[in-house]
Amino acid sequence: MDGVLRVELDLSALDLVYDGEADVLYISFSRDAWATDSVLADNDVVVRFRDGVVVGLTVLHFSERVKSGSSAASV
């Protein structure tokens, strides 16, 4: 499949935090990996990196995505 990135994750280390006041979902792939860099993608998702490795995602306007029925693929 072209354009598909496969990733292995340790689900026990996956951390999800929703901030209702800011309407932001924080997804961290490791509890001890702090980001040193980030990039805002076109779809209002911040990709967080440490030493060139993705350590998490920040999904802006999360409740709007859920209400509109957006699929996880659009995140």
C-alpha positions in Angstrom: 0.0 0.0 0.0 1.5 3.3 -1.1 1.4 6.1 1.5 0.7 3.8 4.4 2.9 4.0 7.4 2.9 1.0 9.7 3.9 1.6 13.3 4.3 -0.8 16.2 3.1 0.7 19.5 3.3 -0.5 23.1 -0.4 0.1 24.0 0.5 0.0 27.7 2.6 3.1 27.2 -0.1 4.9 25.2 -1.4 8.0 27.0 -4.6 9.9 26.0 -5.6 13.1 27.7 -8.5 15.3 26.7 -8.6 19.0 27.7 -12.2 20.0 27.4 -11.6 23.7 28.1 -9.0 23.9 25.2 -10.8 21.2 23.2 -7.6 19.4 22.6 -6.7 15.7 22.6 -3.2 14.8 23.5 -1.9 11.4 22.4 1.5 10.3 23.7 3.1 7.1 22.5 5.4 6.8 25.5 5.0 8.1 29.0 8.6 9.3 29.4 9.3 10.7 25.9 9.0 14.5 25.9 8.9 16.4 22.6 11.8 18.6 21.6 10.2 19.7 18.3 6.8 19.8 16.7 5.1 20.5 13.3 1.6 21.8 12.7 0.0 19.7 9.9 -2.6 21.1 7.5 -5.4 19.3 9.4 -4.8 21.0 12.8 -2.9 18.1 14.2 0.5 18.9 15.9 3.0 16.1 15.4 5.5 16.0 18.3 9.0 14.8 17.8 12.1 14.0 19.9 15.3 13.3 18.1 13.4 12.8 14.8 11.0 10.2 16.3 7.3 10.9 16.6 6.5 10.8 20.3 2.9 12.1 20.1 0.1 14.0 18.5 -2.0 16.9 19.6 -5.4 17.0 17.9 -6.9 20.5 17.9 -10.7 21.1 17.8 -11.3 17.5 18.9 -15.0 17.8 19.8 -15.7 19.3 16.3 -14.2 16.2 14.7 -16.2 13.9 16.8 -19.5 15.8 16.2 -18.9 15.9 12.4 -18.3 12.1 12.4 -14.7 12.5 11.1 -12.9 9.2 10.9 -9.7 8.5 12.7 -8.0 8.5 9.3 -8.6 12.3 9.1 -6.7 12.8 12.3 
